[in-house]
Amino acid sequence: MNRMNRLKNKLNKEAFTLIEMLLVLLIISLLLILIIPNIAKQSSHIQNTGCDAQLKMIDSQIEAYSLKFNKKPNSIDDLITEGYIKENQKQCKSGATITINNGEAVAN
């Protein structure tokens, strides 16, 4: 019987209580609640920054086109036809469509 009591005491000392487990879950939940909105905000910022970078890249391709043909392209399709950009590069990841307005790339 003495052996059984020692085994019970040993098991009780090593286990977590329900209260401890609930506290850990509460802390994890609070951290997730605080972190998830910040991640969503950063995602839209990253997409906007990526679109700005894509516009600059297309502006440089417009300049390359202008140097070769001595005129600005009429539309973004001229850049695609001549191989300066790919078809999937005329849209930003945010969904904005890139067009050429007065010789510059613009996201709409």
Backbone as JSON Lines, residues from 0, in Angstrom:
{"i":0,"aa":"M","n":[0.82,-1.2,0.0],"ca":[0.0,0.0,0.0],"c":[0.87,1.26,0.0]}
{"i":1,"aa":"N","n":[1.96,1.2,0.69],"ca":[2.87,2.33,0.76],"c":[3.42,2.67,-0.63]}
{"i":2,"aa":"R","n":[3.67,1.63,-1.39],"ca":[4.17,1.8,-2.74],"c":[3.13,2.52,-3.62]}
{"i":3,"aa":"M","n":[1.87,2.23,-3.47],"ca":[0.78,2.85,-4.22],"c":[0.68,4.34,-3.89]}
{"i":4,"aa":"N","n":[0.81,4.71,-2.63],"ca":[0.75,6.13,-2.22],"c":[1.91,6.91,-2.82]}
{"i":5,"aa":"R","n":[3.09,6.32,-2.87],"ca":[4.25,7.01,-3.45],"c":[4.02,7.24,-4.95]}
{"i":6,"aa":"L","n":[3.44,6.26,-5.61],"ca":[3.16,6.39,-7.04],"c":[2.13,7.5,-7.29]}
{"i":7,"aa":"K","n":[1.08,7.58,-6.49],"ca":[0.08,8.63,-6.63],"c":[0.69,10.0,-6.38]}
{"i":8,"aa":"N","n":[1.52,10.12,-5.36],"ca":[2.16,11.41,-5.06],"c":[3.06,11.84,-6.22]}
{"i":9,"aa":"K","n":[3.78,10.91,-6.78],"ca":[4.68,11.22,-7.88],"c":[3.88,11.69,-9.11]}
{"i":10,"aa":"L","n":[2.79,11.01,-9.43],"ca":[1.96,11.41,-10.56],"c":[1.31,12.77,-10.34]}
{"i":11,"aa":"N","n":[0.86,13.05,-9.16],"ca":[0.22,14.33,-8.85],"c":[1.19,15.49,-8.96]}
{"i":12,"aa":"K","n":[2.44,15.28,-8.63],"ca":[3.43,16.36,-8.66],"c":[3.84,16.7,-10.09]}
{"i":13,"aa":"E","n":[3.81,15.75,-11.01],"ca":[4.28,15.97,-12.36],"c":[3.2,16.46,-13.32]}
{"i":14,"aa":"A","n":[1.96,16.36,-12.99],"ca":[0.88,16.71,-13.91],"c":[0.49,18.18,-13.77]}
{"i":15,"aa":"F","n":[-0.06,18.74,-14.86],"ca":[-0.59,20.09,-14.84],"c":[-2.02,20.05,-14.34]}
{"i":16,"aa":"T","n":[-2.41,21.1,-13.64],"ca":[-3.81,21.18,-13.21],"c":[-4.64,21.8,-14.34]}
{"i":17,"aa":"L","n":[-5.92,21.66,-14.22],"ca":[-6.82,22.22,-15.22],"c":[-6.68,23.74,-15.26]}
{"i":18,"aa":"I","n":[-6.53,24.37,-14.11],"ca":[-6.38,25.84,-14.04],"c":[-5.12,26.28,-14.79]}
{"i":19,"aa":"E","n":[-4.02,25.55,-14.6],"ca":[-2.78,25.91,-15.29],"c":[-2.93,25.79,-16.8]}
{"i":20,"aa":"M","n":[-3.58,24.75,-17.24],"ca":[-3.79,24.57,-18.68],"c":[-4.69,25.67,-19.24]}
{"i":21,"aa":"L","n":[-5.73,26.05,-18.52],"ca":[-6.62,27.12,-18.97],"c":[-5.89,28.45,-19.03]}
{"i":22,"aa":"L","n":[-5.02,28.71,-18.08],"ca":[-4.24,29.95,-18.1],"c":[-3.31,30.0,-19.31]}
{"i":23,"aa":"V","n":[-2.68,28.91,-19.61],"ca":[-1.79,28.86,-20.77],"c":[-2.6,29.09,-22.05]}
{"i":24,"aa":"L","n":[-3.74,28.45,-22.18],"ca":[-4.59,28.65,-23.35],"c":[-5.09,30.09,-23.45]}
{"i":25,"aa":"L","n":[-5.4,30.7,-22.32],"ca":[-5.85,32.09,-22.3],"c":[-4.74,33.02,-22.8]}
{"i":26,"aa":"I","n":[-3.52,32.8,-22.34],"ca":[-2.39,33.64,-22.76],"c":[-2.12,33.47,-24.25]}
{"i":27,"aa":"I","n":[-2.15,32.24,-24.74],"ca":[-1.94,32.0,-26.17],"c":[-3.04,32.67,-26.99]}
{"i":28,"aa":"S","n":[-4.27,32.57,-26.54],"ca":[-5.39,33.2,-27.25],"c":[-5.23,34.72,-27.3]}
{"i":29,"aa":"L","n":[-4.85,35.32,-26.2],"ca":[-4.65,36.78,-26.17],"c":[-3.53,37.19,-27.12]}
{"i":30,"aa":"L","n":[-2.45,36.44,-27.15],"ca":[-1.35,36.76,-28.06],"c":[-1.81,36.67,-29.52]}
{"i":31,"aa":"L","n":[-2.58,35.66,-29.85],"ca":[-3.09,35.52,-31.21],"c":[-4.03,36.67,-31.58]}
{"i":32,"aa":"I","n":[-4.86,37.06,-30.64],"ca":[-5.79,38.17,-30.89],"c":[-5.03,39.46,-31.16]}
{"i":33,"aa":"L","n":[-3.91,39.65,-30.49],"ca":[-3.11,40.86,-30.69],"c":[-2.27,40.8,-31.96]}
{"i":34,"aa":"I","n":[-1.82,39.63,-32.35],"ca":[-0.9,39.5,-33.48],"c":[-1.6,39.47,-34.83]}
{"i":35,"aa":"I","n":[-2.73,38.79,-34.95],"ca":[-3.38,38.58,-36.24],"c":[-3.76,39.89,-36.95]}
{"i":36,"aa":"P","n":[-4.34,40.89,-36.28],"ca":[-4.64,42.15,-37.0],"c":[-3.39,42.84,-37.54]}
{"i":37,"aa":"N","n":[-2.28,42.77,-36.82],"ca":[-1.05,43.39,-37.29],"c":[-0.52,42.7,-38.54]}
{"i":38,"aa":"I","n":[-0.67,41.39,-38.61],"ca":[-0.23,40.66,-39.78],"c":[-1.07,41.06,-40.99]}
{"i":39,"aa":"A","n":[-2.36,41.24,-40.81],"ca":[-3.24,41.64,-41.91],"c":[-2.86,43.04,-42.41]}
{"i":40,"aa":"K","n":[-2.54,43.95,-41.51],"ca":[-2.13,45.3,-41.91],"c":[-0.83,45.25,-42.7]}
{"i":41,"aa":"Q","n":[0.11,44.44,-42.24],"ca":[1.4,44.34,-42.93],"c":[1.23,43.75,-44.32]}
{"i":42,"aa":"S","n":[0.3,42.84,-44.48],"ca":[0.08,42.21,-45.78],"c":[-0.35,43.25,-46.83]}
{"i":43,"aa":"S","n":[-1.25,44.14,-46.49],"ca":[-1.69,45.16,-47.45],"c":[-0.56,46.14,-47.73]}
{"i":44,"aa":"H","n":[0.24,46.46,-46.72],"ca":[1.39,47.36,-46.92],"c":[2.4,46.72,-47.88]}
{"i":45,"aa":"I","n":[2.64,45.43,-47.71],"ca":[3.58,44.71,-48.58],"c":[3.06,44.7,-50.02]}
{"i":46,"aa":"Q","n":[1.75,44.48,-50.2],"ca":[1.19,44.48,-51.55],"c":[1.32,45.85,-52.2]}
{"i":47,"aa":"N","n":[1.09,46.92,-51.44],"ca":[1.23,48.27,-51.99],"c":[2.68,48.57,-52.36]}
{"i":48,"aa":"T","n":[3.6,48.16,-51.53],"ca":[5.02,48.37,-51.81],"c":[5.44,47.57,-53.04]}
{"i":49,"aa":"G","n":[4.93,46.34,-53.15],"ca":[5.22,45.53,-54.33],"c":[4.68,46.15,-55.59]}
{"i":50,"aa":"C","n":[3.51,46.76,-55.52],"ca":[2.91,47.42,-56.69],"c":[3.75,48.63,-57.09]}
{"i":51,"aa":"D","n":[4.23,49.39,-56.12],"ca":[5.09,50.54,-56.41],"c":[6.37,50.09,-57.12]}
{"i":52,"aa":"A","n":[6.95,49.0,-56.65],"ca":[8.16,48.47,-57.28],"c":[7.87,48.0,-58.7]}
{"i":53,"aa":"Q","n":[6.73,47.39,-58.91],"ca":[6.35,46.92,-60.25],"c":[6.15,48.11,-61.19]}
{"i":54,"aa":"L","n":[5.56,49.19,-60.68],"ca":[5.37,50.39,-61.5],"c":[6.73,50.96,-61.93]}
{"i":55,"aa":"K","n":[7.69,50.98,-61.02],"ca":[9.03,51.49,-61.36],"c":[9.7,50.61,-62.41]}
{"i":56,"aa":"M","n":[9.52,49.3,-62.29],"ca":[10.09,48.38,-63.26],"c":[9.48,48.61,-64.63]}
{"i":57,"aa":"I","n":[8.17,48.81,-64.69],"ca":[7.5,49.06,-65.98],"c":[7.92,50.41,-66.55]}
{"i":58,"aa":"D","n":[8.12,51.41,-65.68],"ca":[8.63,52.7,-66.15],"c":[10.0,52.53,-66.81]}
{"i":59,"aa":"S","n":[10.84,51.69,-66.24],"ca":[12.16,51.47,-66.86],"c":[12.02,50.75,-68.2]}
{"i":60,"aa":"Q","n":[11.03,49.86,-68.32],"ca":[10.8,49.18,-69.59],"c":[10.22,50.15,-70.63]}
{"i":61,"aa":"I","n":[9.44,51.11,-70.18],"ca":[8.93,52.15,-71.08],"c":[10.09,52.95,-71.65]}
{"i":62,"aa":"E","n":[11.06,53.27,-70.8],"ca":[12.25,54.0,-71.26],"c":[13.05,53.18,-72.27]}
{"i":63,"aa":"A","n":[13.19,51.87,-71.99],"ca":[13.92,51.01,-72.92],"c":[13.19,50.94,-74.26]}
{"i":64,"aa":"Y","n":[11.88,50.83,-74.22],"ca":[11.06,50.82,-75.44],"c":[11.25,52.14,-76.21]}
{"i":65,"aa":"S","n":[11.24,53.26,-75.46],"ca":[11.38,54.58,-76.08],"c":[12.74,54.73,-76.76]}
{"i":66,"aa":"L","n":[13.79,54.21,-76.16],"ca":[15.12,54.29,-76.75],"c":[15.2,53.48,-78.04]}
{"i":67,"aa":"K","n":[14.53,52.34,-78.06],"ca":[14.59,51.48,-79.25],"c":[13.74,52.01,-80.4]}
{"i":68,"aa":"F","n":[12.53,52.5,-80.1],"ca":[11.59,52.89,-81.15],"c":[11.43,54.41,-81.32]}
{"i":69,"aa":"N","n":[12.14,55.2,-80.52],"ca":[12.07,56.67,-80.56],"c":[10.65,57.2,-80.33]}
{"i":70,"aa":"K","n":[9.86,56.47,-79.6],"ca":[8.52,56.93,-79.21],"c":[8.08,56.14,-77.98]}
{"i":71,"aa":"K","n":[7.17,56.73,-77.24],"ca":[6.61,56.06,-76.06],"c":[5.58,55.02,-76.52]}
{"i":72,"aa":"P","n":[5.42,53.94,-75.78],"ca":[4.39,52.95,-76.17],"c":[2.99,53.54,-75.97]}
{"i":73,"aa":"N","n":[2.07,53.14,-76.84],"ca":[0.69,53.63,-76.75],"c":[-0.06,52.98,-75.59]}
{"i":74,"aa":"S","n":[0.27,51.71,-75.33],"ca":[-0.42,51.0,-74.25],"c":[0.53,49.97,-73.65]}
{"i":75,"aa":"I","n":[0.12,49.39,-72.58],"ca":[0.93,48.35,-71.92],"c":[1.07,47.13,-72.82]}
{"i":76,"aa":"D","n":[0.09,46.94,-73.71],"ca":[0.14,45.79,-74.63],"c":[1.3,45.91,-75.61]}
{"i":77,"aa":"D","n":[1.73,47.13,-75.93],"ca":[2.91,47.31,-76.8],"c":[4.14,46.73,-76.12]}
{"i":78,"aa":"L","n":[4.26,46.93,-74.81],"ca":[5.4,46.38,-74.06],"c":[5.35,44.85,-74.04]}
{"i":79,"aa":"I","n":[4.16,44.31,-73.92],"ca":[4.0,42.85,-73.89],"c":[4.34,42.27,-75.27]}
{"i":80,"aa":"T","n":[3.83,42.89,-76.32],"ca":[4.06,42.41,-77.68],"c":[5.55,42.39,-78.03]}
{"i":81,"aa":"E","n":[6.27,43.41,-77.62],"ca":[7.7,43.5,-77.93],"c":[8.57,42.72,-76.95]}
{"i":82,"aa":"G","n":[7.97,42.12,-75.92],"ca":[8.72,41.27,-74.99],"c":[9.39,42.01,-73.85]}
{"i":83,"aa":"Y","n":[9.0,43.25,-73.59],"ca":[9.59,44.0,-72.49],"c":[9.04,43.57,-71.13]}
{"i":84,"aa":"I","n":[7.78,43.18,-71.11],"ca":[7.18,42.63,-69.88],"c":[6.33,41.42,-70.27]}
{"i":85,"aa":"K","n":[5.96,40.66,-69.26],"ca":[5.1,39.49,-69.48],"c":[3.65,39.87,-69.23]}
{"i":86,"aa":"E","n":[2.76,39.05,-69.73],"ca":[1.31,39.29,-69.6],"c":[0.88,39.43,-68.14]}
{"i":87,"aa":"N","n":[1.46,38.6,-67.26],"ca":[1.04,38.63,-65.85],"c":[1.61,39.83,-65.09]}
{"i":88,"aa":"Q","n":[2.46,40.62,-65.73],"ca":[3.04,41.79,-65.06],"c":[2.22,43.05,-65.26]}
{"i":89,"aa":"K","n":[1.12,42.96,-65.96],"ca":[0.3,44.17,-66.14],"c":[-0.75,44.33,-65.05]}
{"i":90,"aa":"Q","n":[-0.66,43.48,-64.02],"ca":[-1.52,43.6,-62.84],"c":[-0.69,43.44,-61.59]}
{"i":91,"aa":"C","n":[-0.99,44.25,-60.58],"ca":[-0.33,44.13,-59.28],"c":[-0.96,42.97,-58.5]}
{"i":92,"aa":"K","n":[-0.25,42.49,-57.51],"ca":[-0.79,41.42,-56.65],"c":[-2.03,41.9,-55.89]}
{"i":93,"aa":"S","n":[-2.14,43.2,-55.68],"ca":[-3.31,43.75,-54.98],"c":[-4.55,43.77,-55.87]}
{"i":94,"aa":"G","n":[-4.37,43.49,-57.17],"ca":[-5.5,43.47,-58.09],"c":[-5.59,44.7,-58.97]}
{"i":95,"aa":"A","n":[-4.77,45.72,-58.7],"ca":[-4.78,46.94,-59.51],"c":[-4.21,46.65,-60.9]}
{"i":96,"aa":"T","n":[-4.85,47.21,-61.93],"ca":[-4.39,47.04,-63.3],"c":[-3.44,48.19,-63.65]}
{"i":97,"aa":"I","n":[-2.33,47.85,-64.29],"ca":[-1.34,48.85,-64.65],"c":[-1.61,49.27,-66.1]}
{"i":98,"aa":"T","n":[-1.68,50.58,-66.3],"ca":[-1.85,51.15,-67.64],"c":[-0.77,52.18,-67.85]}
{"i":99,"aa":"I","n":[-0.66,52.65,-69.11],"ca":[0.3,53.71,-69.42],"c":[-0.47,54.98,-69.67]}
{"i":100,"aa":"N","n":[-0.08,56.04,-68.94],"ca":[-0.75,57.33,-69.06],"c":[0.34,58.39,-69.22]}
{"i":101,"aa":"N","n":[0.35,59.1,-70.34],"ca":[1.35,60.11,-70.65],"c":[2.78,59.57,-70.53]}
{"i":102,"aa":"G","n":[2.97,58.35,-70.98],"ca":[4.3,57.75,-70.99],"c":[4.78,57.2,-69.66]}
{"i":103,"aa":"E","n":[3.9,57.14,-68.67],"ca":[4.27,56.6,-67.36],"c":[3.3,55.51,-66.94]}
{"i":104,"aa":"A","n":[3.82,54.55,-66.18],"ca":[2.98,53.46,-65.68],"c":[2.15,53.98,-64.51]}
{"i":105,"aa":"V","n":[0.86,53.62,-64.52],"ca":[-0.07,54.04,-63.48],"c":[-0.91,52.82,-63.07]}
{"i":106,"aa":"A","n":[-1.1,52.65,-61.76],"ca":[-1.95,51.55,-61.27],"c":[-3.35,52.09,-61.02]}
{"i":107,"aa":"N","n":[-4.35,51.4,-61.57],"ca":[-5.75,51.8,-61.38],"c":[-6.47,50.75,-60.56]}
